[in-house]
Amino acid sequence: MQPVDLTTLMAVVHDLQRVWVPCRCEQVVQWQTTCLALALRTFDQQGWLTLSWHPQAARLHLGEAPPRGQDTFTFSQQLKHQLNQMVWVAITPLAPWERVVDLQFGQRPGDPPLWHLYVEIMGKYSNVILVNAQGQIVTAAHQVSEQQSRVRPIQTGEPYQPPPALLGPCPSRQESLQGWQERLTLVPGPLGKVLLQSYRGLSSSLVRSLLAQAQIEPQRDSGQLTPTDWDRLFQGWQRWLGALESGDWHPALTADGYTLLAWDQPGEASVHQVLQGYYRAELDRQRFSRLHNQLQQKLKTALAKVQHKAEGFRQRLADSVQADPLRQQADLLMAYSHQWQPGLTQLTLPDFATGAPITIPIDPDKTAIQQAQRLYRQHQKLQRARQVVVPLLTAVEAELAYLQQVEASLKQLATYLEPADLEALGEIEQELIQQGYLVVPDYRPPAPGRAQPEGFRRHLSPDGLPVWVGRNNRQNDLLISTVAGDYDLWFHSQEIPGSHVLLRLEPGQAPSDRDLQYAADLAAYFSQARQADQVPVVYTQPRHVYKPKGARPGMVIYKQETVIWGQPRRVEAELNHS
């Protein structure tokens, strides 16, 4: 993840100074362990300022309103007590070429600051610290004891000390091309590495942008550049230094992060929009990967447990098949008990129906009658076991089918592509908590709400008909219970776990064979049989799809279905490039 460097921080500070200062701080909300937001209001606008001390995503920028919820963090409560309804009177860098910003708050615009909120953007050492007018620390996002750091402890009541200054020369617009070139060629090496080692305030992403603007490879040796290369690079260097003073930035997202030096592109997005979009996507991707791994491991364990239980029940049911032969042997022993003699270990008797000889083992210490009674007891025990095991096996197989359905949904969410993927994964987590497979001590069930159509996968058939696909069991249920209309068609892979697919139709509209085949192909693709060449798919009208009483999420029964063969590979290329 690309960290916020000094260039990005100065671009944010310049924009905030120009547009937002002074303004009133109306609210402080912390919705994550490492992130909070200040509600700001001027005479003509209002917004939210995001402050984060995340180890990989520490940042400062304007952003969206935080999600609603109960704020129980002590740090934000302390900030609320001191900063609510105060005026944000200034924002300044604490020192040149340092990634520390001083947000100053006073009673009115122009008044001396009563509070300093220092935002330190320094990777894993990032912090947000509230300091009073006397320079004493009132609260901090991270308290650092003397045992943790002898160089710079951060404790409530102690005087605030700036971070240790970085070493190395600072970039300057007054430096000549000759002097700048001599410094970079003093120690030969890859130009990207040389730039980072020669000056303060530079970052890997900034160096890559500068070299890309000059059309120079980062691994190119500094001693191999032509005079033209040096001129192009120095012009970009000077333009960057000029932008630090004027705030003339052109932010844009790139293939591997973002840049503020996209001078050859129209500057449509602000630095705040770029930072908001980039870090939201990256943090969502991290949360998605972490949650997906957690759910995958939990589901794997649950499936193994249920499969073991099902195998045990199937084995007991197989053993109960021996009940009828045992009764037959007992009947033969009772009918021919007169042939028994003391000391016999087996007795061969003719079968009642066929007359074929049947050899029955006998305990030499028991009579034929006693042996028959023993066989009768074994027969009754197996019969009782069958009566008990059958419903238990049915319930376990239903649970196994449900977990396989969840597993199919999880496999379809293997990678993060859009925010709806993380939302769908969160719904799977909530479902597993509600079904008892995950235990979260402070879990609160979400408030019931209406269906959100934007959560479904949405496609268009060859003739332009909407086709909606559920991402998880909750969305599968919503497709049938809430979304489906009387004229729609419902598709699902036959007896194979997978997503519910809905072909949307208007009154009087008839789908073509191409539309039906396309919906069947989607149902086959979003199932556990995705790798097969052909998958049987059933479709019917939604009114013929039922959810049995007490059924788990996503589990339905259907009737009056039509079977069509879906071919998942026909839509694979389209979906992979969409």
C-alpha positions in Angstrom: 0.0 0.0 0.0 1.4 3.4 -1.0 2.0 5.5 2.1 1.2 9.2 2.4 4.5 11.1 1.8 5.4 14.7 2.4 4.3 15.8 -1.0 0.8 14.4 -0.5 0.6 15.8 3.0 1.6 19.2 1.8 -0.9 19.1 -1.0 -3.7 18.3 1.5 -2.5 21.1 3.9 -2.3 23.7 1.1 -5.9 22.8 0.0 -7.2 22.9 3.5 -5.6 26.2 4.2 -7.1 27.7 1.1 -10.7 26.4 1.4 -11.5 25.3 4.9 -9.5 27.4 7.5 -11.1 28.9 9.5 -14.1 26.7 10.2 -16.0 25.3 13.2 -15.4 21.8 14.5 -18.9 20.5 15.3 -18.4 16.8 16.0 -15.7 14.2 16.5 -16.5 10.6 15.5 -14.2 7.6 15.8 -15.6 4.5 14.0 -12.4 2.4 13.9 -9.5 1.7 16.1 -7.1 3.8 14.0 -9.4 6.3 12.3 -11.6 9.3 13.3 -13.3 12.2 11.5 -14.0 15.8 12.4 -17.2 17.4 11.2 -16.4 20.8 9.8 -18.6 23.8 8.9 -17.9 27.1 7.2 -20.4 29.8 6.2 -21.1 28.0 2.9 -20.1 24.4 3.2 -19.7 21.4 5.5 -17.6 18.3 5.4 -15.7 15.6 7.2 -11.9 15.6 7.8 -10.5 12.1 8.1 -7.5 11.5 10.4 -6.0 8.1 10.5 -2.9 6.7 12.2 -3.2 3.2 10.6 0.3 1.6 10.3 0.0 1.2 6.5 -2.6 3.8 5.7 -1.9 6.8 8.0 -3.5 9.8 6.2 -5.2 13.2 6.4 -7.9 14.3 3.9 -11.5 15.3 3.5 -13.8 12.3 3.0 -17.2 10.9 3.4 -19.2 11.0 6.6 -18.3 8.1 8.9 -20.8 5.2 9.2 -23.5 5.6 11.9 -22.9 3.6 15.0 -22.1 3.9 18.7 -18.7 5.6 19.3 -17.2 4.0 22.4 -13.6 4.9 22.0 -11.9 6.8 24.9 -9.7 8.9 22.6 -12.6 10.4 20.6 -14.5 11.1 23.8 -11.6 13.2 25.1 -11.3 15.0 21.7 -15.0 15.8 21.8 -14.8 17.3 25.2 -12.0 19.7 24.2 -12.7 20.4 20.5 -16.4 20.4 20.0 -17.7 23.8 18.8 -14.1 25.2 18.8 -12.9 27.1 15.7 -10.2 25.5 13.6 -8.0 28.6 13.2 -4.8 27.3 11.4 -3.1 24.3 9.9 0.7 24.4 9.5 3.6 21.9 9.1 5.4 21.6 12.4 8.8 21.9 10.7 9.9 22.1 7.0 10.2 18.7 5.3 8.6 16.8 8.2 5.4 14.8 8.0 3.9 16.4 11.1 0.9 18.8 10.8 -0.3 21.1 13.5 -4.1 21.6 13.6 -4.8 24.7 15.8 -8.1 25.4 17.5 -9.3 28.5 19.3 -12.4 30.2 20.5 -12.8 32.5 17.5 -11.0 33.2 14.2 -7.8 35.2 14.8 -7.6 34.2 18.5 -4.4 32.4 19.8 -4.8 28.6 19.7 -6.0 26.9 22.9 -5.4 23.4 21.5 -3.0 21.8 19.1 -3.9 18.6 17.4 -0.7 17.1 16.0 -1.1 14.6 13.2 2.1 12.6 12.7 2.1 10.6 9.4 5.1 8.3 10.0 4.2 4.8 8.9 3.9 2.4 11.9 4.9 5.2 14.2 2.0 7.5 13.1 0.0 9.2 15.9 -2.5 11.9 16.7 -1.8 13.9 19.8 -3.9 16.6 21.5 -1.7 19.2 23.3 -2.9 22.2 25.3 -1.7 25.8 24.9 1.0 25.1 27.5 2.5 22.3 25.4 1.3 19.5 27.7 -0.1 16.3 26.1 -3.8 15.9 27.1 -4.4 12.7 25.1 -3.0 10.6 22.3 -4.1 7.9 20.0 -1.0 5.9 21.0 0.5 6.2 24.5 4.2 5.4 24.3 5.9 4.6 27.7 9.6 5.1 28.5 10.0 1.3 28.3 8.8 1.4 24.7 10.9 4.4 23.7 13.6 6.2 25.6 14.0 8.7 22.7 10.5 10.0 22.6 7.9 8.8 25.2 4.4 10.1 24.7 2.4 10.2 28.0 -0.5 12.2 29.2 0.7 15.3 31.2 4.2 15.2 29.7 5.4 18.1 27.4 5.1 17.4 23.7 8.3 16.8 21.9 8.5 16.8 18.1 9.8 13.7 16.4 13.6 13.6 15.8 14.6 15.6 12.7 15.5 13.7 9.6 19.1 13.9 8.3 20.2 14.8 4.9 20.0 18.0 2.7 16.6 19.5 1.8 15.6 20.0 -1.8 15.8 23.7 -2.9 14.7 25.6 -6.0 17.8 27.7 -5.7 20.1 24.7 -6.4 21.6 24.8 -9.8 21.4 22.0 -12.4 25.1 21.5 -12.1 25.2 21.3 -8.3 22.1 19.0 -8.3 23.7 16.7 -11.0 27.0 16.5 -9.1 25.2 15.5 -5.9 23.3 12.7 -7.7 26.5 11.4 -9.5 28.7 11.5 -6.5 28.0 7.9 -5.7 27.1 5.9 -8.8 24.1 3.6 -8.6 20.4 3.2 -9.7 19.0 6.6 -10.1 15.8 5.8 -8.1 17.9 4.7 -5.1 20.3 7.6 -5.5 17.5 10.2 -5.4 16.1 8.7 -2.2 19.4 8.7 -0.4 20.5 12.2 -1.5 17.6 14.3 -0.3 15.0 14.5 2.5 11.3 14.5 1.9 11.3 12.1 -1.0 9.4 8.8 -1.2 9.5 5.8 -3.5 6.2 6.8 -5.2 7.4 10.4 -5.8 10.7 9.2 -7.3 8.9 6.8 -9.6 6.6 9.6 -10.7 9.5 12.0 -11.4 11.4 9.4 -13.3 8.3 8.4 -15.3 7.7 12.0 -16.2 11.3 12.2 -17.5 11.0 8.8 -19.3 13.9 7.3 -17.3 13.9 3.8 -15.8 14.5 3.8 -12.0 17.2 1.1 -12.3 19.2 3.1 -14.8 22.6 4.1 -13.5 23.0 7.8 -12.7 26.3 7.9 -14.6 24.6 6.7 -17.8 22.2 9.7 -18.3 22.6 11.9 -21.3 22.4 15.7 -20.9 18.9 15.6 -22.4 17.9 13.1 -19.7 19.3 15.4 -17.0 17.4 18.4 -18.4 14.1 16.6 -18.5 14.5 15.2 -15.0 15.6 18.6 -13.6 12.6 20.3 -15.1 10.3 17.8 -13.4 12.3 18.3 -10.2 11.8 22.1 -10.4 8.2 21.8 -11.2 7.6 19.5 -8.2 9.3 22.0 -5.9 7.2 24.8 -7.4 4.1 22.8 -6.8 5.0 22.4 -3.2 4.9 26.2 -2.9 1.9 27.0 -5.1 -0.2 23.9 -4.6 -0.5 23.3 -8.4 -1.1 19.5 -8.3 -2.7 17.1 -10.8 -3.7 14.1 -8.7 -4.7 10.8 -10.4 -4.9 7.1 -9.7 -2.3 4.9 -11.3 -2.0 1.2 -11.8 -0.1 0.7 -8.6 -1.2 3.6 -6.5 -1.7 7.3 -7.1 0.4 10.3 -8.1 0.1 14.1 -7.8 2.3 14.8 -10.8 -0.1 13.8 -13.6 0.5 17.1 -15.4 -0.3 15.6 -18.8 -3.8 14.6 -17.6 -6.8 16.9 -17.0 -7.0 17.6 -13.2 -10.6 16.6 -12.6 -10.3 14.9 -9.2 -9.1 16.7 -6.1 -6.3 15.3 -3.9 -9.0 14.5 -1.3 -11.0 12.4 -3.8 -8.0 10.5 -4.9 -6.9 9.7 -1.4 -10.4 8.8 -0.3 -10.9 6.4 -3.2 -7.5 4.8 -3.1 -7.3 4.1 0.7 -10.9 3.0 0.9 -10.3 0.5 -1.9 -7.0 -0.7 -0.4 -8.3 -1.0 3.2 -11.4 -2.8 1.9 -9.2 -5.2 0.0 -7.2 -5.9 3.2 -10.4 -6.4 5.2 -11.8 -8.6 2.5 -8.7 -10.9 2.4 -8.6 -11.1 6.2 -12.3 -11.9 6.6 -12.3 -14.3 3.6 -9.5 -16.4 5.2 -11.2 -16.4 8.5 -14.5 -17.6 7.1 -12.8 -20.1 4.9 -11.0 -21.7 7.8 -14.2 -21.7 10.0 -16.3 -23.2 7.2 -13.6 -25.9 6.4 -13.7 -26.9 10.1 -17.5 -27.0 10.2 -17.8 -29.0 7.0 -15.3 -31.6 8.2 -17.2 -32.0 11.4 -20.6 -32.4 9.7 -19.2 -34.7 7.1 -17.7 -36.9 9.8 -21.0 -37.0 11.6 -22.8 -37.9 8.4 -20.4 -40.7 7.7 -21.0 -42.1 11.2 -24.8 -42.0 10.7 -24.5 -43.7 7.2 -22.3 -46.4 8.7 -24.9 -47.1 11.5 -27.6 -47.1 8.9 -25.6 -49.6 6.8 -25.2 -51.8 9.9 -28.9 -51.8 10.5 -29.4 -53.6 7.1 -28.3 -56.7 8.9 -31.4 -56.6 11.1 -33.6 -58.8 8.7 -31.0 -61.6 8.3 -30.6 -61.8 12.1 -34.4 -62.2 12.5 -34.4 -64.9 9.8 -31.6 -66.8 11.6 -33.5 -66.5 14.9 -36.7 -67.8 13.3 -34.8 -70.8 11.9 -33.2 -71.6 15.3 -36.6 -71.5 17.0 -38.2 -73.7 14.3 -35.4 -76.3 14.3 -34.3 -76.1 18.0 -34.8 -79.8 18.3 -31.8 -80.4 16.1 -29.5 -78.6 18.6 -27.0 -80.7 20.6 -24.7 -79.6 23.4 -21.3 -78.4 22.2 -22.4 -77.4 18.7 -20.6 -74.2 17.3 -22.8 -73.9 14.2 -26.0 -75.3 12.8 -26.9 -75.5 9.1 -30.6 -75.2 8.4 -32.7 -74.9 5.2 -34.1 -71.4 4.3 -37.9 -71.2 4.7 -38.5 -69.6 1.3 -35.8 -71.2 -1.0 -34.6 -74.2 1.0 -31.0 -73.2 0.5 -28.8 -74.1 3.4 -27.9 -71.4 5.9 -25.1 -71.8 8.4 -25.7 -70.1 11.7 -22.9 -69.7 14.2 -23.8 -70.8 17.8 -22.2 -70.1 21.1 -21.3 -73.5 22.6 -22.3 -72.3 26.0 -25.8 -71.4 24.8 -28.8 -73.5 23.7 -30.5 -72.9 20.3 -33.3 -71.1 22.1 -30.9 -68.8 24.0 -29.0 -68.1 20.7 -32.3 -67.2 19.0 -33.3 -64.9 21.8 -29.9 -63.2 21.5 -30.4 -62.7 17.7 -33.9 -61.3 18.4 -32.4 -58.7 20.7 -29.8 -57.7 18.2 -32.5 -57.4 15.5 -34.6 -55.1 17.7 -31.6 -53.0 18.6 -30.7 -52.5 14.9 -34.3 -51.7 14.1 -34.5 -49.1 16.8 -31.2 -47.6 15.6 -32.6 -47.3 12.0 -35.6 -45.4 13.3 -33.4 -43.0 15.2 -30.6 -42.6 12.7 -32.8 -41.9 9.6 -34.1 -38.5 10.9 -30.7 -37.7 12.3 -29.0 -38.4 9.0 -31.6 -36.4 7.1 -31.0 -33.4 9.4 -27.2 -33.7 9.0 -27.4 -34.0 5.2 -29.6 -30.8 5.2 -26.9 -29.1 7.3 -24.2 -30.4 5.0 -26.1 -29.1 1.9 -26.4 -25.7 3.6 -22.7 -25.5 4.4 -21.8 -26.5 0.9 -24.1 -23.7 -0.4 -22.2 -21.2 1.8 -18.9 -22.7 0.6 -20.1 -22.1 -3.0 -20.9 -18.4 -2.2 -17.5 -18.0 -0.6 -15.6 -19.5 -3.6 -17.4 -17.1 -5.9 -16.1 -14.2 -3.7 -12.5 -15.3 -4.0 -11.1 -11.9 -4.9 -12.1 -8.3 -4.1 -13.2 -6.4 -7.2 -15.7 -3.8 -5.9 -17.2 -2.6 -2.6 -20.2 -4.9 -3.1 -17.9 -7.9 -2.7 -16.9 -6.8 0.8 -20.5 -6.1 1.7 -21.5 -9.6 0.5 -18.7 -11.2 2.5 -19.9 -9.3 5.6 -23.4 -10.7 5.1 -22.0 -14.2 5.0 -20.2 -13.5 8.3 -23.4 -12.3 9.8 -25.3 -15.3 8.6 -22.7 -17.7 10.1 -22.9 -15.9 13.4 -26.7 -16.1 13.4 -26.5 -19.8 12.5 -24.1 -20.4 15.4 -21.0 -21.3 13.4 -19.1 -18.1 14.4 -19.0 -16.7 17.9 -18.6 -12.9 18.3 -19.1 -11.8 21.9 -20.1 -8.2 21.1 -22.1 -9.1 18.0 -25.2 -7.0 17.4 -27.7 -8.2 14.7 -28.3 -5.6 12.0 -31.5 -3.8 11.9 -34.0 -5.3 9.4 -34.1 -3.4 6.2 -35.4 -3.5 2.7 -33.7 -5.3 -0.2 -30.8 -3.5 -1.8 -30.8 -4.2 -5.5 -27.3 -2.7 -6.0 -25.8 -5.6 -4.0 -26.7 -8.2 -6.7 -24.6 -9.1 -9.7 -26.3 -7.6 -12.6 -25.8 -8.7 -16.2 -27.6 -8.2 -19.6 -28.7 -11.1 -21.8 -27.9 -11.2 -25.5 -31.3 -9.5 -26.2 -30.8 -6.9 -23.4 -32.9 -8.5 -20.6 -31.6 -7.9 -17.0 -30.2 -11.0 -15.3 -29.6 -10.7 -11.5 -27.4 -13.1 -9.6 -27.2 -13.5 -5.8 -23.8 -13.2 -4.1 -24.8 -15.1 -0.9 -27.7 -16.8 0.8 -29.2 -13.5 2.0 -29.3 -12.1 -1.5 -30.6 -15.5 -2.8 -33.5 -15.3 -0.4 -34.2 -11.7 -1.4 -34.3 -12.6 -5.1 -37.3 -14.9 -4.4 -39.0 -13.2 -1.4 -38.8 -9.6 -2.4 -37.3 -8.9 -5.9 -38.9 -11.6 -8.1 -42.0 -10.6 -10.1 -44.8 -12.7 -11.5 -43.3 -12.8 -15.0 -39.6 -13.4 -14.1 -37.9 -16.8 -14.4 -35.7 -18.4 -11.6 -32.7 -20.5 -12.5 -30.5 -22.7 -10.3 -28.0 -25.5 -10.9 -29.8 -28.8 -10.4 -28.9 -30.4 -7.0 -25.6 -28.5 -7.1 -24.8 -25.7 -4.6 -24.8 -22.3 -6.4 -26.3 -18.9 -6.7 -29.9 -18.1 -7.5 -30.3 -16.4 -10.9 -33.3 -14.3 -11.9 -34.1 -13.4 -15.5 -36.2 -10.2 -15.3 -39.2 -10.0 -17.6 -41.9 -7.4 -18.2 -45.6 -8.3 -18.4 -46.2 -10.1 -21.7 -42.5 -10.4 -22.5 -41.2 -13.8 -23.7 -37.5 -14.6 -23.4 -35.7 -16.0 -26.5 -33.8 -19.2 -26.5 -30.6 -17.1 -26.3 -31.8 -15.4 -23.2 -32.7 -18.7 -21.5 -29.3 -20.2 -22.4 -27.5 -17.1 -21.1 -29.2 -17.3 -17.8 -28.5 -21.0 -17.6 -24.9 -20.4 -18.4 -24.7 -17.9 -15.5 -26.3 -20.3 -13.1 -23.8 -22.9 -14.1 -20.9 -20.5 -13.8 -21.9 -19.3 -10.3 -22.1 -22.9 -8.9 -19.7 -25.4 -7.6 -19.6 -27.1 -11.0 -18.0 -24.1 -12.6 -15.2 -26.2 -14.0 -17.5 -28.6 -15.8 -18.2 -28.4 -19.5 -22.0 -28.8 -19.0 -24.1 -28.4 -15.9 -27.8 -29.3 -15.5 -29.8 -26.2 -14.6 -33.5 -26.0 -13.7 -35.7 -22.9 -14.3 -39.2 -22.2 -13.3 -41.5 -19.3 -12.3 -40.8 -17.7 -8.9 -44.2 -18.7 -7.6 -43.2 -22.4 -7.9 -40.1 -21.8 -5.6 -40.8 -22.3 -1.9 -38.8 -21.9 1.3 -39.7 -24.7 3.7 -40.7 -23.8 7.2 -37.5 -23.6 9.4 -35.2 -23.9 6.4 -31.8 -22.3 6.6 -30.9 -19.2 4.5 -30.7 -19.8 0.8 -32.4 -23.3 0.9 -35.5 -23.7 -1.2 -37.6 -26.4 -3.0 -39.2 -26.0 -6.4 -41.6 -27.7 -8.7 -42.8 -27.5 -12.4 -39.2 -27.0 -13.4 -37.6 -27.3 -16.8 -34.1 -28.7 -17.2 -31.6 -26.9 -19.5 -27.9 -27.6 -19.9 -25.7 -24.6 -18.9 -22.2 -24.2 -20.2 -20.2 -22.0 -17.8 -17.2 -21.5 -20.1 -19.4 -19.6 -22.6 -19.7 -16.7 -20.1 -16.4 -17.1 -18.4 -14.5 -14.8 -20.8 -17.1 -12.1 -20.6 -17.2 -12.2 -16.8 -13.5 -12.2 -16.4 -13.2 -9.0 -18.5 -16.2 -7.2 -17.1 
